[in-house]
Amino acid sequence: MKNVMIVDDEIMVRLGMQSIIDWEEQGYQVVAEAENGQDALEKIEIYHPDLIFTDLVMDKMDGFRLIEECKEKYNNIQFVILSNHNDFNNVRKALQLGALDYVFKLTINKEEILKILGEVNQKLGKSLNNEMESVVRKNRQAIKSTLIKMLAEKTYIDRDEILRELNIVNVRFPFDKPYIVMIVGIDDFTREVLTGKITSIQLTKFSMENMITEILEDQFNIVGFNYDADDVLYLIETEGFDDQGKIYSELNQKFQIIFEYLKRYFDINVTGVISKIYNNIEGIHYAVNECKNALYQRLPGECGKLHFCDDNLRSEIRIIKEYINEHLNENLSIEIAAREINMSQSYFSHVFKDNMKMGFTDYVNRTRIMRACELLQNQNIKINEVALLVGIENYNYFSILFKKIIGIAPNVYRKNIIEKTEEIGESI
């Protein structure tokens, strides 16, 4: 696997370069980004890039100086210039310094990058003949997603084995240190896809994951995962922070930047949820459930914000939320829930609505339909079976309830979402 670094003072150029091709399929991985030459020199010592795409005009240290410094210390690094159309004199100077090639920022395309990678392969004289590495490379993102879901759903058998597999796909996270899970979901995802506002789920989520990582990684040790169709998941190390309030405060400030960037550049709104602190790998299961439940239940007025899981919820309500999740395919009534925590029905109804900002029945119905949305993405499960799996025996009632909450019938949802999400599997 060859390492790539992208050096440019514009964040959208860096993000665009990351998403223009599937780097790993070509035997490359983007290991670092930098805003200027000085920042790049510091990161070269850590990430050892084989190929650097660099702008020329930057503060602190420009691209010319960066090339000169590297040619003295690391003569095996290949440079490609990220140029503007009116920049030819600078490009010529950079080529004289030893840059391999150049591309125009505004018109760069996949074919140009692939051509350059072919030149780099010849220069470096390396080939990837290891069949196992090739398989892992082409499927790295899918493997990462599968492994994090195994952790979230507790379907793994051997703890050490899953840690080894995470290591193979370059996920090295200190699970024995304090960490939180953050899930960021796209608001009104179904509507955004079906109306054509999101034309490429893969590209949108890839750009979203990289942008959020870049904004947070200067302050946190963070690893991102493509999780469900409408959200991305992050593991964030929190060692060094005194309490959850401080963590929330720091992340909330960053989230406002994230929200503004995603709205400005991709015209999408997102909502984020962070879990409580955990310090072992088993905690991922509980952290992910906390975050997903909070995202499922978000109300229109709660969108576009960062939320702390179960903040200020009474312990009895947390117990009932967990009970609902574990018994979703069974009969769930206020009477049963109140009895579970030894409350009268009337008092429980009042406490639940006060904490959850919705009635018990509305909450159960919404949770059932959100779970149904997940199940409908599995084409092997019939729609009437989905209804039974979420505790609704009457299919007509299920269809009416689904359309009321989601806005379209379940069969239409399945048809459209499956068509859109198939592009992810085909491109991995």
N, C-alpha and C positions, 0 to 999 in steps of 0.2 A: 504494500500500500504506500503510495507516494503522498507526501504532505504538501498542502497548499496554504498560502497565506494571502489575504487580500488587504491591501493598504490604500485607504482613501478617506478623505475627511468628510465624505457624505455617507450617511448611514444607508440611504436607499440604494446607492451604488453597491455598497458591500452586501446588502441583502439580495439585490438583483443578481449579483455574481454567484451567490450561494445557490440560488434557485434556478439558474438558467439551464443547468443540466443535472443529471444524476451522477454526481462526481464519483461515488463509490462504484457504480457500474463500470466506470472507466479505469478503476484502479487507483483513484485519488480520494483524499478526504480533506475537507477544509478544517484545518486544525486551529487557526487563529485569524483574528482580524486586528487591524491597527488603524488609528486615526492619522498618524504621521510617521515619518521615518524614525524619529527617536523612539516612539512607542514600539515600532516594528523591530528595531535592533534589540530591545530588551526581551521581546517575545521570541526572537529567533533562537536565543540561548536556551529557551525552554522547549519550544515546539519543533525545532530543526526542520524547517520547510525545505522541500526540493524545488518548489516553484512559487514565485511571488508575483502577483498581479499588483502593480503599484501606479498610483497617480504621480504626477511630477510636481505640481505646485501645491505645497502644503505648508502649514505653520511648523515652527520648531525645527524640523529637518525635512527638506524636500526630497523628491525621488532620486535626483541626481546624486546627492550626497549618500543616500541609502545604498545605491548601486555601487558607488566607489568604496564605501566602507565594507560592503559584503564581498566585493571582488578581492579585497586584501585578506579578509579573514575566512570567507567561506566560498571559495571559487567554484564549488559544485552547484551553487544555487542558480537556477535559471530565472530571468526576469522578463515579464511581459508588461508593456506600458498601457495604462488606461488613459486614453487621450481624448481631447476635445478636437473638433474638426479644424479649428483655427490654430492648432498647436504643433504644426509640422516641424518647425525649427527646433522646438524642444525635443520632439520625438527623434529627430535625426541625431541630436546631441546624445540622447540616451542610448541609441543604437550604437553610436561610436564608443560609448562607455562599456558596451558589452551586452546590452539587452537583446533578447532573442527575437522579439516581435512586438507588435503593438495592435491594439484594437480601439475603435471609436466607441466611447461610452454610450452614445445615443442610438447607435445602430448595431450594437453587438448582438450576435445570434449564436445559436447552438452549433451551427456548422463551423463557424470561425473558431470557437473554443475547441471543438474536437480536432480540427486541423492543427491547432497549436499544441494540443496534448500529444498528437502524433510526433511533432517535432521534438517535444521535450523527451518523449520516450526514446527517440533516436539519440539525443544528446546524452541522456543519462545512461543509455545502454543497458537498461534493466528490463526484465520481463517477469510477469507474475505467472509462474507455472504451477504453483501449488494449488491443486484442485480444491482442497478444503477452504483455502483462503478465498478462492473465487466464489464458491457457494455462499460463504458467510458474507462476502462483500455485497453480492447482488441482493441478498435478503436481509441485510443488517437492520433496516428500519422495521421490517415485519417481525424479525426475531426480538428486537427490543420491545415492541408492542406486546408480543406474546408473553414474554417473560414478566413484564410489569403486571399484566393481567393475571398471570399465575400467582404472583405475589398478592395482588389485590383480592383474588378470589380464594386464596389458600388451597390451590389445586396442585401445588408442588409437593414432592415426597421428601426429597433430600435437600436440606438447607445449603449445605456446602456445594452440592452439585449446581444449584441454581446460581450461586455466587460465581462459580467457575464459568458458567455460561454467560453471565453478565460481563465478566471480564473479557471473554472472547470478542464481544461486540463493543469493547472499549467503554463499558459503563463501570467506573470505579468510584463507588460512593461509600463513605464511612457510615454504614448502618448502625455501628455501635456507638455513634455520637448523636447528640440531640439533633433532630430534624423535623421538618413539617412537610406535609404534602399540600401543594397548591394546584387546583384544577381551574382552568380558564375556559369557559364555554361561550360559544357564539350565540348571542341572543336571537330568538326567532329563526333558528337555523333552518327549519323546514320551509318556512316561507321564503327565506333568502335564496335557498336552492331552487325551489319550484318556480319562483318568479324570474330566475336567471341572474339575479344580482351576484350570486356566487357562481361563477362559470366553471371554476376548477377547484374542487374541494382540496385536492392534493396540494396545489400550489398555494392556495390561501392558508392552509394549515401549516405548511412548511415555512412560509414566510412569517406567519404568526409565531411559530415556535422559535425561530431564529431571532426575531425582533425582541421578544420577551427575554430570551436568554441573554442577548447582548445588553439590554438595559439593566438586568439584575446582576450579571456576573462580576461587575466591578466591586460589588459589595458582598455577594453571597457565593458559596460553592453550590452550583445548581446543575441539575441534569434534567433535560426535557424528554418527553415521550409523546408520540402520537397515540392517543388513547382511543376514545370512541369517535364516531363520525363527526360530532359537533364540538369536541373539546380536546385540549392538550393538558398533559399532566407534568408537574415538576416536583422533583425531590430537592429540598432546600435545606442545607446544613445550617443549624442555628447556634452552634457552639460560640460562646463569646457574648451572647445576648442575655441580659439578666432575667427578663421575663417576657411573657407573650405580648404584653402591651407594647413593649419596645419593638418587638418584631413586627407587630401589626402596623405600628406607626411608620416604620421604615418602609415596609412593603406598600402601604397605602399611598405614600408619596410617590413611589415608583409607578404604582398602578395608574395614577392619574396621567402620567406620561405615556404609559402603554395604551391606555384608552384613547388618548388624543391622537397618537400616531396611527393606530389601527383605524380610527374613524377617518382621519385625513387621507391616508394612503390607500386604504382598502374599502372604505365606506362600510365598515361593519362595526357593530356594537358588541361588547363582550362583558361578561360578569365573572368575577373571580371569587374563589372560596379557599380559605386556608384552614388546615386542620389544627388540632391540638399538637403539642410536642410529643414525639416518641423517640426512643433510643435503642430500638432493636428492629430487625427485619420483619418480625411478626406484626409490628405496629402498622405496616403499610395497609394491611387488610382493613383495620379499623379506621385509619385516616382517610382512605379512599371512600369508604362507605359514608363517613361523615360528610365529605365534600360533595359526593354525588347526590346524597339526599338533600343537602342544602341547595344545590343547583336545581334539582327537580322542583323544589317548592318555591323558587323565587317568584315574587310577584312583580307586575310591571314596574312599580315604583322602586324596586330593588335592583333593576338592571343597570349596567354601566358602573357598578361599584365593586369594591373588594369587601368580602364578608368574612367574619370569623365564625367558624362552625359552632353552633349551639351557644352563641354568646348570650349570656343572661337567661338561658333556659332553665327552668326548674328541673331537678333531677328526675322527678316523676315523668315529666314529658319526654326526657331523653329515653327513659325506659320504654315508654309507649311507642316512640318512634322506632326503636330497635325491634320491639314486639311486632309492629306492623310489617316491617321489612321481612321478618322471619316467618310470618304467617299470612303473607299477602294472598295466597291462593285459597285461604280459608274464609269462613264467615267472620267478618269484623264488624262489631257493633259498639256503640257507646257503652252499653251494658257490660260487655265482655272487657273492654278497655278499663272502665272504671273499677271493675272487680279486680283486675290484675294489679292495681296499685292501691286498693282498699280506699276508694273514694266513693262518695255518692255520685249518681249520674249527673245531677244538676250542677254540683260543684265541679266535677271533672270537666263538664262541657264548658263552664265558664273559664276554668284555668287553661284548658287547651286553647280556646279561642284567644285568650289574652296573650298567651305565649307565641302561638303560631300565626296569629293574624288571619285565621280562617277557621271555619268549623271543622269538627272531626270528620264528618262524612265527606266534605269537600277535599280534605287532606287525603283521605284514603283513596277517593276516586282519582285524584291527580297523581298520586303515587302509583296506582295501578296502571294508569294510562302511560305514564313515563316509562314504567317497566315494559309495557307492551311495545312501546317504540323500539326498545332494545331488541326484544324478541322478534319483531317483524323483520329485522334485518337478516334473520336466519331463514332462508327460503325453504329449509327442510321442515319447518313447523307450520302447519296449516293455520289460517287466521282464526278459525273457530277454536283450535287448540290453544292459541295464544290467549284468547279470552278466558278459557278455563284455567290456564296457568297463572293468570293474575286475579283469579277469584270471581270471575263474572260468568255465570252459567248461561245467561240469556244472550245469544249472539246479537240480536237486534238492539238490545239495550247497550251492549258493548259498542256497537257501531255508532249509535247515537251519541253516547258519552265521549267516544274517541273524537268524533267530528266536532263536538262542542268545545273540547279542550284544545285539540290540535288544529282544527280548522278544515280538515279534509277527512274523507272516509279512510279506514285502515287499509283497504285494498289499493287505494290510490297512493297512500303514503308508501306502502311497500314497493309498488311499481316504480315510483319516482326516485325514492331514496336508494333503492338497490341499483338502479341504472346509473345514478350519480356516483355512488361509492365504489362501484366496480372499477372505475378508473384508477383508484388507489391500488387495488390488488394487481391490476394489469401492469402498472408502471414500476412496481417494486421488484 
